[in-house]
Amino acid sequence: MSTAELTTMSGLELMRWVQRQRPADIPSIGRLLGMRFDEVEHGRIVISLDTRPDFANPLGTVHGGIAATLLDSVMGCAVHTTLPAGGASP
């Protein structure tokens, strides 16, 4: 799908498209970390990922930056689901 086609979708439609298609050809933090869009509704997103050794801090637990990135992505995508076609997040 082209960038022009993506701009014709509402934010909810776009997030549902990402959920269904899991586009591998579009660079993103979600692709890098292996995020999955488990639920996509108006104003609500559930994203998960499988941890791996590369995500560990020196103590062997998941680094806070991974958790913060997941939170940032969920909040941004949830807001995006409320936008009309052609709208952009602030």
C-alpha positions, -999 to +999 in steps of 0.1 A: +000+000+000+013+034-009+018+063+015-010+082-004-034+053+002-025+052+039-035+089+043-070+081+031-076+059+061-089+071+095-065+064+124-086+035+134-086+020+099-048+025+097-041+008+131-064-021+121-045-024+088-012-026+107-028-052+130-039-074+100-010-068+076+020-065+100+039-047+072+075-059+071+086-034+045+079-003+067+106+004+092+092+009+127+100+004+163+072-022+164+090-042+137+123-038+155+110-051+188+085-076+175+053-058+187+020-073+181-013-054+179-036-077+199-066-054+202-075-023+182-105-002+191-115+034+190-093+050+217-079+017+229-049-004+218-034-036+233+002-043+221+024-072+233+058-084+226+080-114+235+110-105+256+144-118+246+179-117+261+187-085+242+160-066+262+177-073+295+194-048+318+226-058+337+205-075+364+188-098+338+153-083+339+136-064+311+152-029+307+129-001+316+134+015+282+116-015+266+086-010+289+087+028+283+088+022+245+058-001+247+039+024+268+048+052+244+036+031+214+003+021+231-005+057+241+004+072+207-015+045+187-046+048+210-047+085+203-042+078+166-073+056+165-094+087+172-082+107+142-101+112+110-086+103+076-057+126+068-054+136+105-020+136+122-011+131+159+000+163+176 
